[in-house]
Amino acid sequence: MPRVAILIVAAGKGVRAGGAQPKQYARLVGKPMLRWTLEAFADYPDAIVQVMIGPDQEALYHDAVKGLTVRPAGLGGATRQETVRRGLELLEPEAPDYVLIHDAARPFVSKRLIDEVIQALEDGADGAVPHVPVSDTLRKLEDGKWVTVPREGLLRAQTPQGFRFAPILAAHRAFADQEVTDDTALGELAGHKIVATVGETNNMKVTTPEDFTTAAIFLAARLGEPRSATGYDVHKFGPGDHIWLGGLKIPHTEGLVGHSDADVALHALTDALLGTICDGDIGMHFPPTDERWRGATSSIFLAHAAELVAAKGGSIVHVDVTVICERPKVGPHRDAMRAKIAEILKLDPARVSVKATTTEGLGFTGRREGIAAQATATVRLP
């Protein structure tokens, strides 16, 4: 079997997207776009994946790829062409047979499209590029008048563009001083045999704010039906000088009694997530009779539930937690709790809600005998 490398170009600034950060790290339905792009290649576990990023993007990159098996990111250059050359040189010691060069801003590339590019290389081509026909009417301005341009024979090139590794690296080095629009143009300068494969309209390049809106709609439809479920948990007060709540250690005059750290907020949310996939409850996955979980941090439980959702192809859309107690006051810790839950679930904090209420002195929480929490989770499942 040929060795395949996948080179993801993610070094741009993405200014046309209009966001506060480069577009490849902007979130689509709860995940950074770069992560969606990398996950599109999940069916190729033996491929060598190299991502090229821009200066000062290390933290954004590590957040986007957390939990994925990828090589350390490479640092891109001043142009896309230089970034690709640097990426190819990082891959050179691995001696791959083929390399697929793909834009991070194309998160919807399909396995069918990728397979056809690889097959074209196996059939003897030096390079293979997916194309889609131009469907819009095209016009250009000539001498102050708009002239219709015949679209017959016009195609739009997409990525991944696949190449035999050694020849395309040699072309990048030989023509480094000539600025071209894509890697196919370099291959053509070097006299390579480039063939066209069938692209897909869905393999869009996400560039503008309008593109992000379209991409979010497409993803929501692809991810499937929304499901919501609830969770509820209670723990009583006991001896101690702090409690764990929403993933935070909060000083208090008492502690909460439980086999683990007794974090009612995370326990309720864990049950809510398990409910969306009909997979029992927290006690089934982490029995209180199991000594492995004595004193364990509840972030383990919540992360496990999120992994189970992901394993079923699901995506967490939104979570909401309500803490019910008289003391301690939740308000001063609300934003930190939201941030911690978002970190555990790998979500945008804008998709995490934390609220608090009292029972006006009624019941066990009103008597300050313990704390309760209820949670709701919404996911999309195929």
N, C-alpha and C positions, 0 to 999 in steps of 0.2 A: 504493500500500500504506500502511495506517495505521502510524504510528510507535508502537511498543510500549515501555513502560518496565517494568522489573521491580524492585520495591522489596522487599528482603529485610530483615525485622525481626530483628535479632540483638543487641539491646542489653540483653537480660535477664541476670539473675545466675544463673538456673538452679539455685536452691538445692534444689529438690525432687529433683534428680538425685543429690545426695549426694556429688558429686565435689569435688576441690580447685580446680577452675576452672569457669567457666560452661559449661553443658552443650553449647552450640553449638560449643565448641572441643574437647570430649571426643572421643576417637578411636573410630571404628567401623571395624573391619577395616583398621587402619593409617592412616586419614585422619581429619582433624577433621570432625565432622558438618557444619559449615558448608560445607566443600568439597564434600561429597556433594550438598548442597542446591544449590549454585551449578552443579555439573556437570549437575544434572538439567535445567537450562535451556540446555545447550550447543547444542541444535538451533535456537536462536534467536540467531544471531551478530549480527544487526542490532539486537537489543534493547538498550536503555540500562539497564545494571544498576547499581543504587545499593544499597549495604549500609549499614545503620545499626547502629552498635556502641555499647557502653557506655563510660563513663570507664575509663581504665587498661586498655583491651583492645586497644590499637594493636598491641603486639607479637604477641599471639595472633592477631589478624586478619591481619597481614602474613605470618605463618607459614602460616596456613590458605589464603591465596589466592595464594601464591607461584606464578608462572607463568601465572596466569589474567589475562585482560583485563577489568578492572573499574575503575570510577571510584574516586577516593579515598573512603574510608569517611566517612559522616556521623556526628555525635555525637547519640545518642538523648537523650530527655528522661526525666523522672521516671516517666512512665507509657507504656504502649504507644501510647495515643492520641496523646500529644505526640510520641513518636518517629516515628509515621507522618506526622503533620503536618509535622514538620521535614524528613522525607525527601521529601515531596511538594514542599515549597518549594525544596529543592535541585534537584529535577528540573524545576521550573517554567521556567527559562531554555531548556531543551531542547524545550519545547512538544510533548510527546508527545500522541498522540490517546488512547491507552489506558494504564492502569497496572494491573499485576498485583501485589497486595500479598500477600506470602507469609511464613510463619513459617520461620525458620532451622531450627527443630526438626522440620520435615517434609521429610526428605531423599529420600523415595521417590515424590514426585509424578511422574506419567507424562506423556509427550507427549500422549497421548490426552486426558487430563484438561485439560491446559493449552490444547490446541487448541479444546476445546469451550467453555471460558470465553471465549476470544478470539472464537470464532464467534458466541456469543450477543451480544457487543457489536457485532459487524459486522451482526447481524440487527436492531439497533435498541434493545437494552436499555441502560439507564443503568448497570446493574451485573449481575454474574453470579457466583453462589456455588455451588461444588460441595457436594452433600449426600449423605449415606448414611443409609439407614433405621436406626432403633434396633432391634437384634435381641435385646437382653437384656430380661428381665422387669424392670420398674421398680417400686420401692416407695417410699413415703414414710411418715413417722411422723406420725400425727394422734391427738391426745389419748391418747398412750401406746400406740397400736396401729399396727401396720404395715398399710398399705393399698396394694393393687396399683393402679398407675397404667396405664390403657390406653395402649399404645404406638402404636396406629393413628394415622397422621398426624404422628408425631414423627420428626424428622430431626436428624442431627448435621451441623453446618456445618464445612466444611474451608477450607483455603486452597490455591491462590491465589484471592483474591477480586478479580475484575476490574471495573474502572470506567472510564467516560469520565473523562479526566483533569481537565479544568477543573471539572466539577460536583462531583467528590469533594473536590478541594482547597477549593472554596468551602464545602462542607458542613463540612469540618474547621475552617475558620476561623470559620464562623458558629456552630458548636456546641462550640467549644473548652472552654466552661465546663460542659458536660454530659458526665458520665462514662458511656460506653457499653461494651458488651462487645466489639464488633468494628466494622469499617468499614461493614458492611452496615447496622447499626443507625443509623449516622450518615446513610447514604444514605436510609434510610427516613424519618428525621426531616426530611430536606430534600425529601421527596416524590418520590424517584427511583423509576423502574421497575426493580425488582430481580427477576431470574429465577433459578430453580434449575437447575443442571446436575448431571450424574451424577458423584458422587464415587466414591472407591475405598477399600475397607477397608485396602489396603496403604499408603494415604497417611496413615499414622499419625503422631501427634504424639509424639515421643520426649521423655518427661518424667521418669519415675522410673527407678531402677536396673533394675527388671524390664523396662521398655520398652527399655532399652539391650540387655539380653540377647536379647529378641525381635528387635530390629533387627539385631543381629549375626548371628543365625541366618538371618534373611531375606536379608541381604546376602551371606552365605556361599553360600546356595543360588543367588542371582541371579548371582553372579560366576562360577559354574560349577565345573569340575573342578579339583582341585589338581594341580599338576605340580611336580616337583623335578628339579634338575639339578646337576651338580658342575662345578667348575673347578679347575685346577691351574696353578701358575706357579713358575718358578725364575729367580733372577738371581745372578750371581757377584759377589763383592767385588772392588773395585778402588780406585784412589786416591780420597781424599776425607775429609771430616771429619763427614759426616752421611749418613743414609739417609732415604728417604721410606717410611713403613710405615703402612698403615691410614689414609692421608690426613694423617699427621703428619710433621713434620720432626724427626728424632730425632738428637741428637749421637752420633757414633760414630768409632772410630779409622779406619774405612774407609768408602767409599761403595759403592753398588751400580751395576753397569754395565748400561746399557740405552739404547735409543733415546729413550724418554720418561724419566720420573723413576724408573723401575724399581721401582715400588711393587708388590711381589709380591702383597700382600694384596688390593689393589683390582683387580689384573689377574685374579686367580683368581676373585674375586667377579663381575667383569664377564663372564667366560666362563660362570660358573654361570647368570647371568641370561639370557644369550644362548641357553644351552642349553634353558631352559624354553620358549622360543618357536621353537626349532629354526632359529636364525638365524646359523649359523656361529660364528666365534670372534673374539676381539679383533683378531687379525692381519688378518682379512678386512675389518673395519670401519676399522681404523687401521693400515695397513701400515707396517712399520718402514722401508720404502724411501721413504716420504713425508716430506719434510723439514718439513712442517707440524707433525708430531708430535715433532720433536726437542726433548727436554727438557720436553715438555708434562706438565702435572699430570694424574695418572691419574683424578682426580675427574671430568674431562671424559668419559673413557671409561665410567666407572660411571654417570654421569648419563645418557649417551646410551643405554646398555642399558636403564635404567629407563624412559626415554621410549619406547623401542621396545615394551616390555611394555605400557605404558599405551596406546599407539597401537592395540594389538590388543585393548583392552578389559580387560586384565589388571590385577590388583592384587597387589603383593608382600606376602606373608603373613609370611615369616620368612627371615632370612639368617644363616649361620653361617660363620665364618672360623677356620681353624687355621693359625697361623704356626709353622714348623718351623725352629729355629735354636738355636745355643748362646749367641750374643750378637747384639745387645743383649737384655737382659731385657725381655720384653713386659709383664709384670705391672704395673709402675708406670704404663704408658701405656694399659692395657686400657680403662678407662672413657672416656678421651678419644677413643680409636679408635672405640668404640661410638657415642659422640655424633657424631663426624664422619661416620661412615658413615650414621647415621640422618639427619643433615642433608642429605647428598647425595641419599639415596633418599626423603626426605620421609616417614620412618617414625618411629614411636614407638621410642625406644631399647630398650624392652622387647622389641622384635622383632628386635634385633640382638645376635648372640652373637660374641664374640671369645675365642679360646682360644690357648694356646701349648704347645708341647712341644719336647723335644730328641730326638736319636737316640742318646743315650748314647755319644757320641763316635764313632759309626759313620757311614760314608758321607761325602759331600762336605759336608753340613751339620755333621756331627760333627767334621770336620777344619777347620771354620770357613772353608770356601772360598766359601760363599754362603748364601742364605736361600731356603727354599721355602714355599709356602702352598697350602692347599687350601680350597675353599669349597663350600658347598651353599646353594642358593636354592630357596625354595618360593613359588610364585605360584598365583593362581586365574585361570583363563581361561574366558571364555564359550564 
